[in-house]
Each structure stands twice: as structure tokens, then as C-alpha cells.
Amino acid sequence: MPIKRSAEKALRQSKKRATRNEVYRAAYKQAVKDVKKAIEVGEKEVTKKISTVQKTLGKAAKKGVLSKKTAARKISRLMKKANKTLTK
């Protein structure tokens, strides 16, 4: 446990930030899972799910949960998979 008052405040802040980050992290991970499952099954409405993934990854990158380049890489790889299955 922190002894100094400033350390107590820092602990409170880090806990609050961690819970906030977990919300964004869980949201984009679930969205990515949904898209991957839709691609495997071969659903026609993959584009709507991909747009939600782009939105959630963009929010996570904006909030600092993950970097912008990581978000872009994940979106790019999902689009590549989706395009490969949609063109077949």
C-alpha cells in the first residue's frame, strides 16, 4: 500500500485507467473475433462487421489502449482475409 498521499492518488488513477482500458480492449477483441468467425463461416454481411472493428480499433488507438500502427495493422490483415474470401 502506498504511504504518501500522492502515491495513493496515483494508485487510484491507475486503477481507474486500467478499468477504462479493459473496456476498450474487450470491445475490440470481441469485434475481431466476430469478424474472424464470420469470415470462416462465409457470411455475406462481413463488411458491416468490419466497419465496427475499424470503429472499435480506432477508438482504442485514440484512447491509447494500443498504438495507431497496431490498429492499422490489425484492420489491414482482417481486410486482406475478408477480401480473399469474398472474391472466391
SVG drawing of the C-alpha trace seen along z (x, -y; Angstrom):
<svg xmlns="http://www.w3.org/2000/svg" viewBox="-25 -14 30 36">
<polyline fill="none" stroke="black" stroke-width="0.4" points="0.0,0.0 1.2,-3.5 2.3,-5.7 2.4,-9.1 -0.7,-10.9 0.4,-11.4 1.2,-7.7 -2.4,-6.9 -3.8,-9.3 -1.6,-7.7 -2.8,-4.2 -6.5,-5.4 -5.8,-6.9 -4.0,-3.8 -6.9,-1.6 -9.4,-3.8 -7.4,-3.9 -6.9,-0.2 -10.6,0.5 -11.3,-2.0 -8.7,-0.5 -10.1,3.0 -13.5,1.9 -11.9,0.7 -9.6,3.8 -12.5,6.2 -14.7,4.4 -12.1,4.6 -11.1,8.1 -14.7,9.3 -15.3,7.4 -12.2,9.0 -13.4,12.5 -16.8,11.9 -15.3,10.9 -12.9,13.8 -15.8,16.2 -17.9,14.5 -15.1,14.9 -14.6,18.6 -18.4,19.3 -18.6,17.2 -21.2,14.7 -22.2,12.1 -22.6,9.3 -18.9,9.2 -18.5,5.6 -20.7,4.3 -18.8,6.2 -15.5,5.0 -16.7,1.4 -17.5,2.0 -14.0,3.4 -12.5,0.3 -14.5,-1.9 -13.6,0.0 -9.9,0.3 -9.9,-3.4 -11.3,-4.3 -8.9,-2.0 -6.0,-3.7 -7.3,-7.1 -7.6,-6.4 -4.1,-4.9 -5.0,-1.3 -2.9,-0.3 -0.9,-2.2 -2.2,-3.6 0.1,-1.4 -1.1,1.7 -4.7,0.8 -3.9,0.2 -2.1,3.5 -5.0,5.4 -7.5,3.7 -5.3,4.4 -4.9,8.1 -8.7,8.5 -9.5,6.7 -7.0,8.9 -8.6,12.1 -12.1,10.8 -11.2,9.8 -9.7,13.2 -12.8,15.0 -15.2,12.6 -13.6,12.8 -13.8,16.6"/>
</svg>
